[in-house]
Amino acid sequence: MRTILNINADWRFVKDTKDIPSSLPEGETICLPHTWNAIDGQDGGNDYFRGTCLYAKELRRADLPAGDKYYLEINGANSSAEVYLNGRQLASHDGGYSTWRVELTDDLLERNLLVIAVDNAPNDRVYPQTADFTFYGGLYRDVNLIAVPDAHFDLEHHGGPGIHVTALMEGSDAKVNIRDFSVGVTETDRVIFRIFDAEHNLIAEQNTGDFLLPNAHLWDGIRDPYLYTAEAVILRCGQELDRVSARFGCRSFEIHPERGFILNGREYPLRGVSRHQDRWGIGNALLPEHHREDMELICELGANTIRLAHYQHDQYFYDLCDEAGMIVWAEIPYISRHMPTGNANTRQQMRELINQCYNHPSIAVWGLSNEITMDGAKDPDLIENHRFLNDLVHELDPHRPTVMACITMCGIDEAYVHIPDAVSYNHYFGWYGGNMEQYGPWFDKFHAKYPNTPIGCSEYGCEALNWHNSTPDAGDYSEEYQAIYHESLIRQLFPRKYIWATHVWNMFDFGADARAEGGENGQNHKGLITMDRRYKKDAFYAYKAWLNPEPMIHLCGKRYIDRVEDVTKVTVYSNAPEVELFANGISLGRKRADDHFFYFDVPNSGETKLEAVAGDLRDMSIIRKVDTVNPDYILREQGAVLNWFDITAPEGRFSLNSKIGDIMKTFRGKLWLAGMLLTLARKLRRNGSKSEGSKGGFSLPKVNSDLIEMAAGFTVLRITSMVGMLNVSFTKEELLKMNAKLNRIKKPA
């Protein structure tokens, strides 16, 4: 029989070396899961360690379970790894997010030294290399040792589980096929197949993998995520040799260009979030309780879909998605910049993703790539690789469609956009240039021109920290701007049923060590919840009011207490039809809102206790009248040479606080901008390879009209801060000189 032995405990960790030891090395004793970038990958500076580290462990054969063959199972080693047993290299693997296995049988001695060399250094062959998140290095998921008999279900078939279960609906019945991948099976051996219901009662057993389930109980999304279990067993002379099982669901779905996503024959609008797999102080070395908490929070929000970005996630989390009824977008880390030398790796990672995740009923679509056209969409090799991947997915799984996440600057007429079965766009209008009202018209334009192409929104959002403002604006990183931003996006996206899916970027703040924005470097703060999962930002409750049917009320602005205005605006989110607001026990009136967003004007004098009431629902907060703005509410960039409030800005003149688009409206402003771009180009050239994202940051995208249009919405100071992700910096003297030149340019009358 198969035996799985977890070997997470008692490893020696040695940082920054490629020297394979002949005996157990000196070093830190650790338990898996583990990453060496849990701290430096989240603290900013784009300087986290990227290189090779060793994990070493002694194995005694006498301690191993009985078996004819032994395999090492590695569920996540980022991003490349080599396995050595007793000094001999047995295998290597490129790709940090999938499961892979190595046979140890012929090299096992009585006493053994197992060494796994893990490497997350930059290269030109393994994805990802350029992206807005930290590439944590380490053995960050479980490592197991598997003992099996000679006849067993294949452990080397792209890291898969040994069986694929396909359930296709025909009316109310389900045609179920269980395909096994077995090795070492003789002519006299038998493989039998079984199906169990959700209570694990045996409902069918036979010698072939083709079943008919009459009146199948549907896996019906978050309403009823019913799971059957399929099992395959190898028998020899009536004795069981090996057994594998997989849960599956009976469901049908399609993506319709006009009606959106359809589950089991009914329209089922997909409204949800994206998720990265890291946490504050932990990195990507998550434990089961971390995954469970994430799923609980996503369910509390009321989402029915998750985009698992930008790589294969832990199998345990896909299991949680199956159980919760989530519709999942699963993808490989083919992201940002196409590398011709990485084509083979994209294909390998896609084979692994599909083979390992095939049985999950939650997965509805396979993602080909994300924002891969940062250098343009016309590269013939990029287009050909996407066509190859698209065909490969259809070959490996004929029953799920392909999708792709395109960056805003990629034109909707590009051939690459129309390769997959459905497409989504990552838009940040109102944050990275433009304004938030552009979303609806943009999608209407796409839908009008390509009415037969399903279109969705795979990313949208803006950053928010503990900054506050009664007149919020793009770039202030305030919780208030994020709230009104998502209010607008909900109103624009949710009623358009042809939009097959919307995925907020992001459910949680996540590590992006190259980032230097918002006053807390090293993170992307677009999450609806902080990276430590301790605080739900107000925007979280805007979605909860729309998506979760459980009665709720939330009074916004609990962290925004001190306010200078005599009358302040207060927002309440609730799925109740009517909300009443009390100030120090006095009613300010009742309001009704079809969009779940209730707005009140509140007199601000002294200290005011606010209470929002809807039936039995109540929520409370406090505001306080102050004479001057609380400095703790004002954005201060961490390590910034200058902050916005330190800049001279004479009346009628430009400054570093002016937007690029406004400066470009004047002739002298255009000349100034040309000079600034030349300065930036010189800095990039001086930095050489650092500007190519060699440490996980961004290199400079190719300039086109769409990029210029987006940049128009940034202030000059924000641009100079953001180029820190390119390893470029401006000194205080350079910025003051730049500001002095801008002060000499008049604004248009």
SULURQUI-V191826 format. One record per residue. N is the residue number from 1. RES is the residue in one letter. PSI is psi in degrees with one decimal (999 if undefined). OMEGA is omega as a letter, one per 20 degrees, with the letter a starting at -180 (* if undefined). D_LAST is the distance of its C-alpha to the last C-alpha in Angstrom with 2 decimals. Layout:
# SULURQUI-V191826
n: <N N>
res: <RES RES>
psi: <PSI PSI>
omega: <OMEGA OMEGA>
d_last: <D_LAST D_LAST>
This chain:
# SULURQUI-V191826
n: <1 2 3 4 5 6 7 8 9 10 11 12 13 14 15 16 17 18 19 20 21 22 23 24 25 26 27 28 29 30 31 32 33 34 35 36 37 38 39 40 41 42 43 44 45 46 47 48 49 50 51 52 53 54 55 56 57 58 59 60 61 62 63 64 65 66 67 68 69 70 71 72 73 74 75 76 77 78 79 80 81 82 83 84 85 86 87 88 89 90 91 92 93 94 95 96 97 98 99 100 101 102 103 104 105 106 107 108 109 110 111 112 113 114 115 116 117 118 119 120 121 122 123 124 125 126 127 128 129 130 131 132 133 134 135 136 137 138 139 140 141 142 143 144 145 146 147 148 149 150 151 152 153 154 155 156 157 158 159 160 161 162 163 164 165 166 167 168 169 170 171 172 173 174 175 176 177 178 179 180 181 182 183 184 185 186 187 188 189 190 191 192 193 194 195 196 197 198 199 200 201 202 203 204 205 206 207 208 209 210 211 212 213 214 215 216 217 218 219 220 221 222 223 224 225 226 227 228 229 230 231 232 233 234 235 236 237 238 239 240 241 242 243 244 245 246 247 248 249 250 251 252 253 254 255 256 257 258 259 260 261 262 263 264 265 266 267 268 269 270 271 272 273 274 275 276 277 278 279 280 281 282 283 284 285 286 287 288 289 290 291 292 293 294 295 296 297 298 299 300 301 302 303 304 305 306 307 308 309 310 311 312 313 314 315 316 317 318 319 320 321 322 323 324 325 326 327 328 329 330 331 332 333 334 335 336 337 338 339 340 341 342 343 344 345 346 347 348 349 350 351 352 353 354 355 356 357 358 359 360 361 362 363 364 365 366 367 368 369 370 371 372 373 374 375 376 377 378 379 380 381 382 383 384 385 386 387 388 389 390 391 392 393 394 395 396 397 398 399 400 401 402 403 404 405 406 407 408 409 410 411 412 413 414 415 416 417 418 419 420 421 422 423 424 425 426 427 428 429 430 431 432 433 434 435 436 437 438 439 440 441 442 443 444 445 446 447 448 449 450 451 452 453 454 455 456 457 458 459 460 461 462 463 464 465 466 467 468 469 470 471 472 473 474 475 476 477 478 479 480 481 482 483 484 485 486 487 488 489 490 491 492 493 494 495 496 497 498 499 500 501 502 503 504 505 506 507 508 509 510 511 512 513 514 515 516 517 518 519 520 521 522 523 524 525 526 527 528 529 530 531 532 533 534 535 536 537 538 539 540 541 542 543 544 545 546 547 548 549 550 551 552 553 554 555 556 557 558 559 560 561 562 563 564 565 566 567 568 569 570 571 572 573 574 575 576 577 578 579 580 581 582 583 584 585 586 587 588 589 590 591 592 593 594 595 596 597 598 599 600 601 602 603 604 605 606 607 608 609 610 611 612 613 614 615 616 617 618 619 620 621 622 623 624 625 626 627 628 629 630 631 632 633 634 635 636 637 638 639 640 641 642 643 644 645 646 647 648 649 650 651 652 653 654 655 656 657 658 659 660 661 662 663 664 665 666 667 668 669 670 671 672 673 674 675 676 677 678 679 680 681 682 683 684 685 686 687 688 689 690 691 692 693 694 695 696 697 698 699 700 701 702 703 704 705 706 707 708 709 710 711 712 713 714 715 716 717 718 719 720 721 722 723 724 725 726 727 728 729 730 731 732 733 734 735 736 737 738 739 740 741 742 743 744 745 746 747 748 749>
res: <M R T I L N I N A D W R F V K D T K D I P S S L P E G E T I C L P H T W N A I D G Q D G G N D Y F R G T C L Y A K E L R R A D L P A G D K Y Y L E I N G A N S S A E V Y L N G R Q L A S H D G G Y S T W R V E L T D D L L E R N L L V I A V D N A P N D R V Y P Q T A D F T F Y G G L Y R D V N L I A V P D A H F D L E H H G G P G I H V T A L M E G S D A K V N I R D F S V G V T E T D R V I F R I F D A E H N L I A E Q N T G D F L L P N A H L W D G I R D P Y L Y T A E A V I L R C G Q E L D R V S A R F G C R S F E I H P E R G F I L N G R E Y P L R G V S R H Q D R W G I G N A L L P E H H R E D M E L I C E L G A N T I R L A H Y Q H D Q Y F Y D L C D E A G M I V W A E I P Y I S R H M P T G N A N T R Q Q M R E L I N Q C Y N H P S I A V W G L S N E I T M D G A K D P D L I E N H R F L N D L V H E L D P H R P T V M A C I T M C G I D E A Y V H I P D A V S Y N H Y F G W Y G G N M E Q Y G P W F D K F H A K Y P N T P I G C S E Y G C E A L N W H N S T P D A G D Y S E E Y Q A I Y H E S L I R Q L F P R K Y I W A T H V W N M F D F G A D A R A E G G E N G Q N H K G L I T M D R R Y K K D A F Y A Y K A W L N P E P M I H L C G K R Y I D R V E D V T K V T V Y S N A P E V E L F A N G I S L G R K R A D D H F F Y F D V P N S G E T K L E A V A G D L R D M S I I R K V D T V N P D Y I L R E Q G A V L N W F D I T A P E G R F S L N S K I G D I M K T F R G K L W L A G M L L T L A R K L R R N G S K S E G S K G G F S L P K V N S D L I E M A A G F T V L R I T S M V G M L N V S F T K E E L L K M N A K L N R I K K P A>
psi: <152.0 136.5 130.2 119.2 116.5 132.1 41.5 -23.4 150.2 62.9 149.9 129.5 127.4 120.7 143.0 60.6 149.7 4.2 114.5 121.1 159.3 -10.3 169.0 119.6 159.6 146.9 -175.9 133.2 122.1 165.2 147.9 155.9 152.4 140.8 145.3 2.5 22.8 -29.6 -55.6 -11.7 1.8 2.0 7.0 171.2 -11.0 39.9 22.3 151.0 127.1 111.4 -155.4 133.4 155.5 142.1 121.9 144.6 140.7 138.0 129.5 130.2 -33.9 -21.6 -4.6 149.8 160.6 144.4 158.0 -30.6 149.2 134.2 139.6 128.1 120.2 117.3 -5.6 109.8 107.7 126.3 -18.8 156.1 154.1 141.9 128.7 134.6 117.6 40.7 -7.7 129.5 124.6 -30.3 161.7 158.5 135.7 123.9 118.2 7.5 2.2 165.6 141.5 157.3 151.4 128.0 131.4 -10.3 -56.5 -12.8 1.7 132.2 -176.4 -40.2 134.4 146.9 113.7 126.9 130.6 115.6 117.4 137.3 122.3 26.7 154.3 145.2 -178.4 22.7 -17.1 128.7 146.3 156.9 -30.9 117.0 161.3 51.9 161.5 135.0 77.4 130.3 149.3 173.7 85.5 4.2 -179.2 147.9 129.7 159.9 127.0 125.4 130.3 158.6 175.1 -42.7 117.5 167.3 134.1 126.1 -4.8 12.8 78.3 31.2 14.2 176.6 -5.5 -15.2 149.6 131.3 123.8 123.9 114.7 132.3 134.9 96.2 -126.9 -1.8 156.3 127.3 116.3 128.4 126.7 111.7 125.4 151.7 100.0 153.8 150.3 8.0 129.2 173.0 -26.6 -9.2 156.0 143.8 120.9 154.6 141.3 153.4 133.0 150.8 -175.1 -23.9 8.7 32.8 133.2 123.8 -13.9 142.5 133.7 174.5 -5.9 162.3 7.1 121.5 155.8 121.5 102.3 141.8 53.7 142.1 118.9 142.8 109.5 48.0 -151.4 -15.3 -42.0 81.5 69.9 132.5 125.9 169.5 129.7 145.0 141.6 137.9 134.4 125.0 140.0 114.2 40.2 -4.1 134.3 125.6 -44.9 151.2 137.4 155.8 160.2 136.7 149.7 166.2 150.1 111.0 159.1 150.3 160.4 159.4 110.6 133.7 -16.7 -37.9 -4.9 -151.5 137.1 120.8 123.8 38.7 -3.3 151.5 132.5 78.7 128.3 115.0 112.3 -146.4 167.1 159.9 132.9 159.8 27.4 169.0 160.3 127.7 -1.7 -26.5 -137.8 6.7 67.3 151.1 164.4 -37.5 -28.4 -43.2 -42.4 -41.5 -41.0 -44.9 -39.3 -40.7 -39.5 -39.4 -38.5 -38.7 -34.4 8.1 151.6 7.1 148.3 130.5 115.6 95.9 157.1 47.7 175.1 130.9 175.4 138.4 -30.9 -36.8 -36.0 -37.5 -42.7 -37.0 -41.6 -45.6 -32.4 -13.3 21.2 143.6 124.0 136.3 115.6 139.0 165.8 162.3 47.0 96.1 142.5 -61.4 127.0 131.5 112.0 -30.3 -2.2 6.4 -44.8 -35.9 -37.8 -38.5 -38.9 -47.1 -32.5 -41.5 -42.3 -44.7 -49.2 -43.2 -36.1 -25.5 5.2 -37.6 -10.2 116.2 -20.6 -31.1 123.1 -27.4 149.8 124.5 128.5 -42.9 171.8 122.6 39.7 -7.6 34.4 -24.4 17.0 158.8 7.0 1.7 117.7 -35.2 -38.6 -46.4 -44.3 -39.6 -36.8 -38.6 -40.4 -47.0 -41.2 -44.8 -38.5 -43.7 -45.2 -30.1 -44.2 -31.7 93.0 -6.0 -5.1 141.1 162.8 151.1 175.5 146.0 115.4 147.4 150.7 -43.2 -9.2 118.8 147.0 -12.2 -5.0 139.2 -37.4 -35.0 -29.3 17.0 -47.8 174.5 -30.9 162.0 150.8 159.2 145.3 110.5 143.1 41.5 135.5 -1.5 -58.4 67.5 167.5 -161.4 159.1 -18.9 -2.4 -17.3 -58.9 -52.1 -36.6 -47.4 -36.3 -38.3 -46.2 -47.2 -35.6 -38.2 -34.2 71.0 -16.1 6.0 116.0 130.7 137.3 177.8 104.5 -20.7 138.2 146.2 -177.7 163.7 146.0 132.8 -161.1 52.6 153.6 148.5 132.0 -15.5 68.8 149.1 159.0 133.7 -3.9 -6.5 25.0 153.1 -29.3 -40.1 -40.7 -38.2 -50.0 -29.2 -50.3 -29.7 -46.7 -42.5 -38.1 -45.6 -34.9 -42.2 -42.8 -38.5 -16.3 93.7 -17.0 -18.3 107.0 -25.8 146.2 133.8 110.9 136.2 101.6 166.5 -39.9 145.5 149.9 163.3 129.1 85.4 -21.9 -13.8 140.3 66.4 153.5 1.0 -1.3 94.0 155.0 4.1 153.5 121.9 28.7 0.2 151.9 -14.6 146.5 162.6 -28.5 0.2 17.5 -21.6 126.7 117.3 160.9 -37.3 -29.4 -44.2 -22.9 -42.4 -37.7 -38.1 -33.6 -37.6 -28.1 118.3 -13.1 134.0 133.1 156.4 141.2 125.9 116.1 161.3 27.6 -25.4 -2.2 83.0 -54.1 122.1 142.5 -24.8 153.3 -32.5 124.0 151.3 134.6 134.2 139.8 134.4 132.2 149.8 9.7 153.7 -22.2 141.2 138.9 138.2 132.9 138.2 113.6 40.3 -4.8 129.4 133.3 8.6 167.0 147.1 148.8 147.5 118.9 -22.2 8.6 7.7 117.8 128.0 133.5 143.4 123.2 123.1 135.7 103.1 127.3 -142.4 132.2 125.1 120.4 140.5 122.1 133.9 133.1 100.8 -123.6 -3.1 138.5 145.3 148.0 154.1 178.3 139.6 158.5 134.0 128.0 161.3 -31.8 154.0 132.4 118.5 -20.5 -13.0 -7.2 129.9 125.1 118.3 130.2 121.0 8.9 141.8 -41.4 144.7 162.8 -33.4 -3.8 4.5 133.6 134.3 81.2 148.7 129.3 6.7 155.2 163.2 -178.1 -17.9 -1.5 153.7 146.0 -41.9 -37.7 -40.1 -37.3 -7.9 -9.3 151.2 -46.1 -32.3 -39.3 -39.7 -42.6 -43.1 -40.0 -41.0 -39.6 -39.8 -36.2 -40.6 -44.1 -42.4 -39.9 -41.2 -40.6 -42.6 -39.0 -33.6 -15.8 -125.0 -21.8 -28.8 -4.4 21.3 27.6 -15.7 23.8 2.0 -168.7 142.2 169.8 122.4 156.9 135.3 128.2 178.3 -35.8 -39.4 -41.7 -41.8 -40.7 -42.5 -23.6 -24.5 -3.4 147.1 158.3 -41.7 -39.4 -38.5 -45.7 -26.5 -42.6 -28.4 -3.9 -26.9 -13.3 11.5 34.1 138.1 153.8 136.4 166.0 -40.2 -40.7 -42.1 -41.1 -38.0 -40.8 -42.2 -37.4 -39.8 -40.8 -35.3 -21.1 -4.3 124.9 142.6 151.4 145.7 999>
omega: <r r r a r a r a r r r a r a r r r a a a r r a a r r a r a r r j a r r a a a a r a a r r a a a a r a a r a r a a r r r a a a a r r r r a a r r r r a r r a j r a r a r r a r a r a a r a r a a a a r r a a r a a a a a r r r a r r r r r a a r r r r a a a r j r r a a r a r a r r r a r a r a r a r a r r r a r a r a r r r a a r r r a r r a a r a r a r r a r r r a r a r r a a a a r r r r a a r r r a r r r r r r r r a r a a a r r r r a r a r a r a r a a a a r r r a r a r a r a r a a r a a r r r r r r r a r r r r a a a a r a a r r r r r a a r a a a r a r a a a r r a a a a a r a a r r a r r a r a r r r r a a r r r r a a h a r r a r r a r r r r r a a a r r a r r a r a r a r a r r r r a a a a r a r a r r a a a a a a a a a r r a a a r a a a r r a a r r r a a r a a r a a r r r r r a r r r a r a a a a r r r r a r a r a a r a a r a a a a a r a a r a r r r a r r a r r r a r a a a a a r r a r r r a r a a a a r r a r r a r r r r a r r a r a a r r a a r r r r a r a r r a a r a r a a r a a a a a a a r r a r r a r r j r a r a a r a a a r a r r r a r r r a r a r r a a r r a a r r a a r a r r r r a a a a r a a r r r a r a r a a a a a a r r a r r a r r r r r a a r r a r r a r a a r r r r r a r a r a a a a r a r a a a r a r a r r a r a r a r r a r a r a r r a a a r a r r a a r a r r a r r r a a r a r a r r r a r r r r r r a a r r a r r a r r r r r a r r r r r r r r r r r r r a r a r a a r a r r r a r a r r a r a r r r a r a a a a r r a a r a r a a r r r a r r r r r a r a r r r a r r r r a a a r r a *>
d_last: <82.93 79.37 78.48 74.98 74.95 71.72 71.54 68.34 70.19 71.08 69.15 68.67 65.12 64.51 60.97 59.84 63.00 64.42 68.00 70.16 72.78 76.49 76.91 74.83 72.24 71.25 67.91 66.25 68.16 65.82 66.02 63.98 61.35 59.62 56.47 55.87 52.08 52.12 50.38 48.74 47.34 45.20 44.13 41.29 41.16 42.26 45.53 48.10 51.48 52.03 55.51 59.13 61.04 64.59 66.17 69.96 72.66 76.45 78.18 81.90 83.44 85.76 82.77 81.47 82.39 84.97 83.80 84.52 80.99 78.24 74.51 71.67 68.71 65.26 62.64 59.62 59.43 55.95 55.41 58.53 62.02 65.53 68.75 71.71 75.14 77.57 75.57 75.40 72.11 72.54 69.12 65.41 62.49 58.83 56.51 55.90 55.79 58.97 62.65 65.10 68.77 71.20 74.97 76.83 80.40 82.01 80.56 81.43 83.98 85.61 82.95 79.52 76.30 73.28 70.08 66.72 64.21 60.66 57.74 53.99 53.02 50.48 52.00 51.24 53.68 53.26 50.39 48.12 46.74 42.95 41.65 39.71 42.87 45.63 48.70 51.27 54.53 57.94 60.71 58.61 60.73 64.47 67.05 70.38 73.72 75.24 78.98 80.21 83.47 83.89 83.07 79.65 76.33 74.26 72.24 70.78 69.20 65.57 65.98 66.54 68.75 71.63 71.12 68.52 68.61 67.22 67.32 66.53 66.70 68.89 68.64 69.63 71.56 70.38 71.70 71.64 72.31 73.04 72.95 74.56 74.18 77.51 79.37 83.03 84.25 87.78 89.42 91.26 88.22 86.44 82.83 82.50 79.39 78.73 76.14 75.77 73.92 71.47 74.44 75.95 78.78 80.12 79.52 80.37 82.19 83.24 83.85 80.91 77.20 76.60 76.55 75.89 74.65 75.28 72.88 70.85 68.94 65.29 62.82 60.21 57.12 56.43 58.67 61.84 61.70 65.41 66.81 70.05 71.61 73.09 75.74 77.61 80.85 83.03 86.75 89.71 93.15 91.66 89.99 86.24 84.69 80.94 78.59 74.86 72.86 69.39 67.81 66.30 64.89 65.57 62.36 60.64 56.97 54.63 50.94 50.11 46.89 46.53 48.41 47.45 50.08 53.52 56.20 59.79 58.84 56.18 52.39 51.45 47.69 47.18 44.78 45.02 44.01 44.34 46.42 46.90 50.30 49.59 49.55 48.62 51.32 53.37 51.39 52.88 56.45 56.57 59.68 60.70 59.60 56.03 56.00 57.50 54.95 52.11 53.74 54.33 50.65 49.58 52.14 50.93 47.44 49.10 48.11 50.41 49.19 48.51 47.08 49.05 46.72 46.89 50.62 54.01 54.47 57.70 60.37 60.78 57.26 57.86 61.01 59.02 56.72 59.86 61.16 57.94 57.34 54.04 52.89 52.09 50.03 51.85 50.50 51.14 48.83 47.76 44.18 40.99 42.44 45.34 48.16 50.72 53.24 52.73 53.68 57.20 55.94 53.73 56.83 59.05 56.70 56.42 60.22 60.56 57.96 59.60 63.18 62.65 60.57 62.15 64.08 61.25 60.67 57.28 55.91 54.60 52.54 52.62 49.31 49.22 46.18 42.85 39.55 41.73 39.23 36.94 37.95 37.70 39.94 41.72 44.23 47.62 49.42 47.06 47.56 51.32 51.66 49.93 52.28 55.20 54.17 53.65 57.15 58.62 57.40 58.86 62.10 62.38 61.29 61.38 60.53 57.09 53.88 51.54 47.86 45.02 41.74 38.93 35.69 32.40 31.62 34.96 34.57 36.70 38.49 39.90 43.71 43.98 42.29 45.13 48.10 48.93 50.15 47.04 43.65 41.09 37.60 36.09 32.55 30.17 27.11 25.10 26.60 26.48 23.18 22.33 22.99 26.32 26.25 26.82 30.50 32.07 30.40 31.21 34.86 35.10 33.94 36.57 39.23 38.62 38.95 41.84 43.65 46.80 45.28 45.27 41.87 41.20 38.76 40.49 37.87 34.93 33.85 31.84 32.97 33.87 35.68 36.50 32.91 31.58 28.42 27.96 24.47 25.41 23.09 23.91 25.08 26.30 29.85 30.67 33.54 31.40 28.90 31.92 33.44 30.63 30.17 33.84 33.88 31.36 33.33 36.60 35.35 34.13 36.97 40.08 40.34 40.09 43.76 43.48 41.84 45.16 44.23 41.47 41.82 39.62 38.81 40.67 43.41 43.71 41.70 43.32 43.85 41.45 42.20 39.41 36.71 34.85 32.55 32.36 34.32 37.68 38.20 40.62 39.98 37.98 37.15 36.41 39.79 40.49 43.10 43.17 45.12 48.05 48.20 48.20 45.01 43.75 40.01 38.82 37.84 41.54 42.43 39.90 41.96 45.21 44.45 44.01 46.69 49.51 51.62 53.14 51.90 49.18 46.63 44.09 41.96 38.84 37.49 40.84 39.44 36.45 38.32 36.32 33.29 31.17 29.98 32.22 32.28 32.15 32.29 35.52 36.43 39.99 41.26 44.55 46.53 48.06 47.01 46.21 45.14 45.51 43.79 45.50 44.07 46.95 49.25 47.31 46.16 42.46 43.46 44.25 41.91 42.62 40.63 41.67 39.52 41.24 38.08 38.34 35.50 36.21 34.36 36.51 36.71 36.51 38.86 41.38 42.84 42.92 45.28 43.99 46.40 45.57 48.53 49.50 53.23 55.02 51.93 50.30 47.73 46.63 43.99 42.81 39.54 39.21 36.84 35.55 33.26 31.43 30.67 33.78 33.07 35.47 33.01 30.16 30.12 31.52 32.12 35.77 36.13 32.40 31.52 28.34 27.26 23.74 24.35 25.44 22.15 19.99 16.33 14.61 11.83 8.38 10.60 12.41 16.09 19.14 18.22 15.19 16.10 17.02 15.37 11.84 12.76 14.13 11.01 10.56 13.60 14.32 14.13 16.70 18.84 18.86 19.86 22.58 23.97 24.06 25.95 28.36 29.04 29.74 32.02 33.94 34.52 35.79 38.13 39.48 40.26 42.18 43.95 42.18 39.08 41.28 41.71 45.13 45.12 43.80 40.06 37.56 37.16 33.97 33.65 33.25 29.65 28.89 26.09 27.03 26.95 23.49 22.29 24.01 22.74 19.10 19.77 21.09 19.69 20.66 23.18 24.77 25.20 26.87 29.11 30.09 31.22 33.97 35.76 36.00 37.66 34.62 33.30 30.85 32.08 30.41 30.02 28.39 25.87 25.06 24.69 22.37 20.25 20.25 18.92 16.05 15.31 14.82 11.99 8.39 6.33 3.78 0.00>
